Amino acid sequence: MIVYLIKLLVIDERLSNALEIRVKVLGTDHPSTATSYNNIGDVYHGKCDYENALVEYRQALEIRVKVLGPDHPDTATSYNNIGDVYNAKCDYENALVEYRQALEIRVKVLGPDHPDTATSYNNIGDVYYAKGEYENALVEYRKALGIQLKVLGHDHPDTATSYNNIGMVYNAKGDYEDALVEYCKCLEIQLKVLGADHPDTAESYNNIGGVHVAKGDYENALV
């Protein structure tokens, strides 16, 4: 953890230098300057320094709206990043506001069948899941899955993630049979595209074992 934080501090210094140069050479209102603010926000977010992350992300957003316009993929990314911070802070209502703003732009600019649009639905689903609004979470996760199946195909890590998310909701609802179905779909894809020795694959085995434990089926939990 200490090594990770030291790396973040080094990155932070380099990004700050890049920002200083870009402001001096390109000016404040330039897409690359916005990118620098965004990148610094990423570092603060990684350090769990959420207030500073919000400051940087909002600075990036302000520039992007001014220079690129409100209906631009990078503007949507800024709204999404701000939503991520609010979500991490458990400020779910504000997270939903930002995620929906990102979704609106993505649907308009990228179209309803785009991986980034699917990501927005997934993020909104995450918020509903965290709030315990499981039916709303299922709606959003299924929207994400539908897009991913159409655009990315069945055998893709993002598709696997959506199956996992749906399984997670069923598990939280105590609907263990449906949870197993979804977790097993996720595992099947991960074994195929990520391999047996991947952390995500291990997580799926763990999730399936957890469902068996919840069912009192301890023999299958050990398999």
C-alpha positions as CSV (number, residue, x, y, z in Angstrom):
1,M,0.0,0.0,0.0
2,I,2.8,2.4,0.9
3,V,4.6,1.6,-2.4
4,Y,1.3,2.3,-4.3
5,L,0.9,5.7,-2.6
6,I,4.5,6.6,-3.4
7,K,3.9,5.8,-7.0
8,L,0.7,8.0,-7.0
9,L,2.7,10.9,-5.5
10,V,5.3,10.6,-8.3
11,I,2.6,10.4,-10.9
12,D,0.8,13.4,-9.3
13,E,4.0,15.5,-9.5
14,R,4.5,14.6,-13.2
15,L,0.9,15.4,-14.0
16,S,1.1,18.7,-12.2
17,N,4.1,19.6,-14.3
18,A,2.3,18.6,-17.5
19,L,-0.7,20.8,-16.5
20,E,1.6,23.8,-15.8
21,I,3.1,23.4,-19.3
22,R,-0.2,23.0,-21.0
23,V,-1.7,26.1,-19.3
24,K,1.3,28.1,-20.3
25,V,1.6,26.9,-23.9
26,L,-2.0,26.0,-24.9
27,G,-4.0,28.1,-22.5
28,T,-6.6,27.3,-19.9
29,D,-9.4,26.6,-22.3
30,H,-7.9,23.7,-24.3
31,P,-8.9,20.0,-24.5
32,S,-5.4,18.9,-23.4
33,T,-5.5,21.1,-20.4
34,A,-8.8,19.5,-19.5
35,T,-7.2,16.1,-19.9
36,S,-4.5,17.2,-17.4
37,Y,-7.1,18.2,-14.8
38,N,-8.9,14.9,-15.4
39,N,-5.7,12.9,-14.9
40,I,-4.9,14.7,-11.7
41,G,-8.5,14.0,-10.6
42,D,-7.8,10.3,-11.3
43,V,-4.8,10.3,-9.0
44,Y,-6.8,12.0,-6.2
45,H,-9.6,9.5,-6.7
46,G,-7.0,6.6,-6.5
47,K,-5.8,8.1,-3.2
48,C,-9.4,8.3,-1.9
49,D,-9.0,12.1,-1.7
50,Y,-12.5,12.6,-3.0
51,E,-12.9,16.3,-2.4
52,N,-9.7,17.2,-4.4
53,A,-10.8,14.7,-7.1
54,L,-14.1,16.5,-7.4
55,V,-12.2,19.9,-7.8
56,E,-10.1,18.5,-10.6
57,Y,-12.9,16.7,-12.4
58,R,-15.1,19.7,-12.3
59,Q,-12.3,21.9,-13.7
60,A,-12.0,19.4,-16.6
61,L,-15.7,19.4,-17.1
62,E,-15.9,23.2,-17.2
63,I,-13.3,23.4,-19.9
64,R,-14.8,20.5,-21.9
65,V,-18.3,22.1,-21.8
66,K,-16.8,25.4,-23.0
67,V,-14.5,24.1,-25.7
68,L,-16.0,20.8,-26.8
69,G,-19.6,21.5,-26.0
70,P,-22.1,19.8,-23.7
71,D,-22.8,16.9,-26.1
72,H,-19.3,15.4,-26.5
73,P,-18.0,12.0,-25.3
74,D,-15.2,13.7,-23.2
75,T,-17.8,15.8,-21.5
76,A,-19.8,12.6,-20.7
77,T,-16.6,11.1,-19.3
78,S,-16.3,14.1,-16.9
79,Y,-19.8,13.7,-15.7
80,N,-19.2,9.9,-15.3
81,N,-16.0,10.6,-13.3
82,I,-17.7,12.9,-11.0
83,G,-20.4,10.3,-10.5
84,D,-17.7,7.8,-9.6
85,V,-16.5,10.0,-6.8
86,Y,-20.0,10.6,-5.4
87,N,-20.6,6.8,-5.6
88,A,-17.3,6.2,-3.7
89,K,-18.5,8.7,-1.1
90,C,-21.8,6.8,-0.8
91,D,-23.5,10.0,-2.0
92,Y,-25.9,8.0,-4.2
93,E,-28.3,10.7,-5.2
94,N,-25.6,13.0,-6.6
95,A,-24.0,9.9,-8.2
96,L,-27.2,9.2,-10.0
97,V,-27.5,12.8,-11.3
98,E,-24.0,12.7,-12.8
99,Y,-24.3,9.2,-14.2
100,R,-27.6,10.0,-15.9
101,Q,-26.1,13.1,-17.4
102,A,-23.3,11.0,-18.8
103,L,-25.8,8.5,-20.1
104,E,-27.9,11.1,-21.8
105,I,-24.9,12.5,-23.7
106,R,-23.7,9.0,-24.6
107,V,-27.1,7.9,-26.0
108,K,-27.3,11.1,-28.0
109,V,-23.7,11.2,-29.3
110,L,-22.6,7.6,-29.4
111,G,-25.9,5.9,-29.7
112,P,-27.9,3.4,-27.6
113,D,-25.8,0.5,-28.7
114,H,-22.3,1.5,-27.6
115,P,-20.0,0.1,-25.0
116,D,-19.8,3.4,-23.1
117,T,-23.6,3.6,-23.0
118,A,-23.6,0.1,-21.5
119,T,-21.0,1.3,-18.9
120,S,-23.4,4.1,-17.9
121,Y,-26.3,1.7,-17.4
122,N,-23.9,-0.5,-15.4
123,N,-22.9,2.4,-13.2
124,I,-26.4,3.4,-12.6
125,G,-27.2,-0.2,-11.7
126,D,-24.3,-0.1,-9.2
127,V,-25.8,2.8,-7.4
128,Y,-29.2,1.2,-7.2
129,Y,-27.6,-2.0,-5.9
130,A,-25.8,0.0,-3.2
131,K,-29.0,1.6,-2.2
132,G,-30.7,-1.8,-1.9
133,E,-33.1,-1.0,-4.8
134,Y,-32.6,-4.4,-6.4
135,E,-35.4,-4.3,-9.0
136,N,-34.1,-1.0,-10.4
137,A,-30.5,-2.4,-10.4
138,L,-31.7,-5.4,-12.4
139,V,-33.3,-3.2,-15.0
140,E,-30.1,-1.2,-15.5
141,Y,-27.8,-4.3,-15.5
142,R,-30.0,-6.0,-18.1
143,K,-29.8,-2.9,-20.3
144,A,-26.0,-3.0,-20.1
145,L,-26.0,-6.8,-20.8
146,G,-28.3,-6.4,-23.8
147,I,-25.9,-3.8,-25.4
148,Q,-22.8,-5.9,-24.6
149,L,-24.2,-9.0,-26.1
150,K,-25.1,-7.0,-29.3
151,V,-21.9,-5.0,-29.6
152,L,-19.2,-7.0,-27.8
153,G,-20.6,-10.5,-28.1
154,H,-21.2,-13.3,-25.6
155,D,-17.5,-14.1,-25.0
156,H,-16.3,-10.8,-23.7
157,P,-15.1,-9.8,-20.2
158,D,-17.6,-6.9,-20.0
159,T,-20.4,-9.3,-20.8
160,A,-19.2,-11.6,-18.1
161,T,-19.2,-8.7,-15.6
162,S,-22.9,-8.0,-16.4
163,Y,-23.8,-11.6,-15.8
164,N,-21.9,-11.3,-12.5
165,N,-23.7,-8.1,-11.5
166,I,-27.1,-9.6,-12.2
167,G,-26.1,-12.7,-10.2
168,M,-25.0,-10.4,-7.4
169,V,-28.5,-8.8,-7.3
170,Y,-30.3,-12.2,-7.2
171,N,-27.9,-13.3,-4.4
172,A,-28.7,-10.2,-2.4
173,K,-32.4,-10.9,-2.9
174,G,-32.0,-14.4,-1.6
175,D,-32.9,-15.8,-5.0
176,Y,-30.1,-18.3,-5.0
177,E,-31.0,-20.5,-8.0
178,D,-31.1,-17.5,-10.3
179,A,-27.9,-16.2,-8.8
180,L,-26.2,-19.5,-9.6
181,V,-27.4,-19.4,-13.2
182,E,-25.9,-15.9,-13.7
183,Y,-22.7,-16.6,-11.8
184,C,-22.1,-19.7,-13.8
185,K,-22.7,-17.8,-17.1
186,C,-20.1,-15.3,-15.9
187,L,-17.6,-18.1,-15.0
188,E,-18.0,-19.9,-18.3
189,I,-17.1,-16.7,-20.2
190,Q,-14.1,-16.0,-17.9
191,L,-12.7,-19.4,-18.2
192,K,-12.9,-19.1,-22.0
193,V,-11.5,-15.6,-22.4
194,L,-9.5,-14.9,-19.3
195,G,-8.4,-18.4,-18.3
196,A,-8.5,-20.5,-15.2
197,D,-5.7,-18.6,-13.4
198,H,-7.2,-15.1,-13.5
199,P,-8.4,-13.1,-10.4
200,D,-11.9,-12.5,-11.9
201,T,-12.3,-16.2,-12.5
202,A,-11.3,-16.9,-8.9
203,E,-13.9,-14.3,-7.8
204,S,-16.6,-16.2,-9.7
205,Y,-15.7,-19.5,-8.1
206,N,-15.9,-17.6,-4.8
207,N,-19.3,-16.1,-5.6
208,I,-20.7,-19.5,-6.6
209,G,-19.3,-21.1,-3.4
210,G,-20.9,-18.3,-1.4
211,V,-24.3,-19.0,-2.9
212,H,-24.0,-22.7,-2.0
213,V,-23.1,-21.7,1.6
214,A,-26.1,-19.5,1.8
215,K,-28.2,-22.4,0.6
216,G,-26.7,-24.7,3.2
217,D,-25.2,-26.8,0.5
218,Y,-21.8,-27.1,2.0
219,E,-20.6,-30.0,-0.1
220,N,-21.0,-28.1,-3.4
221,A,-19.5,-25.0,-1.7
222,L,-16.3,-27.0,-1.3
223,V,-16.1,-28.2,-4.9
